[in-house]
Amino acid sequence: MPDTPLPLPGGIGLSRLCVYDSTGPDGLVGGTPHVHLCCTEAYAVTGGAGAVQTLTVDGIRETALRAGTVVWFAPGTVHRLVNGGDLRIVVLMQNGGLPEAGDAVLTLPPEHLADPAAYALAAGPPADVAAAHRRRDLAVAGFTALRAGGAPALERFYAAALRLRRPLLDEWRRRWRDGAASAAAATGEQLDALARGDITHLTRARLHAAPEPVERGRLGMCGLLDTYPAAR
């Protein structure tokens, strides 16, 4: 009987990202600014150069990215990738699967955030590259206004994001419980077993492999994504 693949360590999500190389409405090349409500995100830069712009209640910051750089940021950090040339990244995402379940909220203008139907229409999966760029450009417009509005504008954005996503919280909790929380609980069970002198879980060890991504070139928020399985 084939064994069930383990989740990636800690229940993380893993993808390879080639950042968009088209120019946004403010003259910068790159991806779509957005925020995560429950997930810490990390970038391990594998090639090219660029920057990540981050916005918190403390203000705007721009951090240079080059091959070998690793950066990470907590939920609530609005972030936008800027492509300085062939920027390629391995993305590590806490709570694998949660961003795809709606944890990511784009910085669309307030009129889109106030209406769930309007938000879904503007922020939904793009049909083609041109649609992905239009979605990016709309979010850049909202991001520009957030920067100008300071902490009060950002807090209003957080509140609007919560209103949009509140109906999804039960589903997010289920995904967290079955993923990252389950992985942490398993470590506790293994420590308890070792304390008892029980080595059973060591005898069940197996190698798990993903020879290639499960999808290639998906039109993500920040660029073209190659994604790997988030096994349960």
C-alpha positions, 0 to 999 in steps of 0.5 A, a space after each residue: 500500500 503506498 504511504 500518504 505523502 507528508 506535508 512539507 515541514 511545518 505545513 508550509 507552502 512552496 512555489 517558484 516565482 518569476 516576477 512580472 516584467 511589465 510596467 505598472 501605472 506608477 512606472 515600476 515593473 513588478 507584481 500586485 501589492 497585497 496583504 495576508 491576514 494570517 500567514 507569514 511569508 518568506 522570499 529566498 531570492 534565486 536570481 536576478 535583482 529587484 526589491 520588495 516594498 513593504 507598508 505597515 503602520 510604521 510607514 513604507 520601506 523598500 528592501 533590495 533583493 538579489 540572489 542569496 537574499 532571504 526576507 520574511 514578514 508577518 501578517 499585516 505587511 502590505 507587500 509589492 515586488 519590484 522587478 529590477 531584472 529577471 527577479 526569481 524567488 522561491 516563496 515559502 508560505 506559512 499555513 500552506 494552502 491558506 493564501 489560495 483559500 482567500 488569506 491574500 487581500 489585494 490593495 484595491 481602491 476602497 469602492 472595491 473593498 466595500 462590495 464583496 461582489 465588486 472585489 471578487 470581480 476585480 481580484 479573481 483569477 485572471 483569464 490571461 496575462 493582460 487581465 493579470 496586469 489590469 488587476 495589478 494596476 488597480 491594486 497599485 492605484 489602491 496601494 499608492 493611496 494607502 501610502 499617501 494616507 498613512 496609518 489611518 488609511 492602512 487601518 481602514 484597509 485592514 478593517 475592510 479586508 477583515 469584513 471581506 474575509 470574515 465568512 472564510 474564517 471557519 474554513 481557514 481554521 480547518 485548514 490550519 488545524 489540518 496543516 500547520 497545527 497538526 504538524 506542530 502537534 505531531 512533533 509533541 507526540 514524537 517528543 512524548 514517544 521518545 521520552 517513553 523510549 518508543 521509537 515506532 515513528 522512526 521505523 516509519 520513516 520514508 523519503 517523499 519527493 516532488 520531482 516537478 511542480 504540480 502546475 507551471 506558469 500560473 498567473 499569480 499576484 506577483 508573477 508566474 508561479 510554479 507550485 508544489 503539492 501541499 500534501 495532507 
